[in-house]
Amino acid sequence: MTAPVNPKCPVCKARFRGQRQCSRCGADLSQLMRVVAGASQLRRQARQALCEARYSSAYELAAEAQNLHDTALGRKMMLIAQVLDMVSVRR
């Protein structure tokens, strides 16, 4: 497994602190905020899919979120969805 990719300012590589403007160089980070928010929304949808026993869909949503913003929670969610999907197919 790879380490999570923490968002950074594309200009100066400072750690992203959830602010619209980089605290170090002042660059506009609103696009980065949208990407992180999009990944978060996909993870919420993946959790809902897990609750509804739509495991394949949950995996796809979690994987899409991971492609946008890699997190430990996202990796765990993908693994859970994948295992549940395999178990449900065998029944």
N, C-alpha and C positions, 0 to 999 in steps of 0.2 A: 504494500500500500504506500502511496505517496503522501507526503505531508500536505496539510491544507495550504492552499494558496491564499494568503491574506491579501486583501485588496490594498494597493499602494497608489500613491499619486503617480500618474504616468509621466509627469514632468521631472520631479525630484526624488521619487521613490520613497517619500515619507509614508509612514503607516497611515492608513485611512481611519479617521476617527468619527466617521458618520456625519461630517460637516460638509456643507455645500462648497466650501472653499478650503484649499489646503492650508493647514496652519503654518507650514514652513515657507512655501513659495507663493501662495495666493492663487494657484491655478483653480479654475472652475471644475469641480468634481461632480456636478449634477448628473452627468451621463453615467459615471461610476455608481452613483447612488441609485439610479434607475435599474442598473444591472443587478445590484445586490438586492434591491426590493423585488425585482422580478424573480430572482432565485428563491427568495423567501415566500413569495406567493405560490410558486410551484411546489415548494415543500409543504405548504398548507394543503394544497390540493392532493399531494401524495398521501399525507396523513388521513385526509378524508377518504381517499380511495382505500387505504388500509382498513379503516373502520367499516367500510362497506364491502369488505372482502373482494375488492377488485385489485388483486395482487399484481397482476401483470401491468395494469395501468399505473399502479402506485410505483412500481419499479421504473417505468418509463418517465414518469413525472420527476421522480427523485434523481434519475440520471440526467435529465435535462437541467435540473437545478444545479447539479454538481458541475456540469459543463460551464455554467455561468459563474458559479462561486462555490468552490470546493470547501466543504466543512466536515468536521468529524461527525456531526449529527446526520448530515446528508449521506455519508458513507454507511453509517449504521442503518439508516432508513432503507437504502438500496439493498443491503444485505438481508434485512428482515423481510422485505417485499419479495426478494428472490427466493429465499427459503420457503416462505409461505406459499408462493406460487408453485414451487416444485412439489410441496407436500399436498397441495390441493389438487394438482393434476393427477397425482398417484391414486387418489381416492376413487 
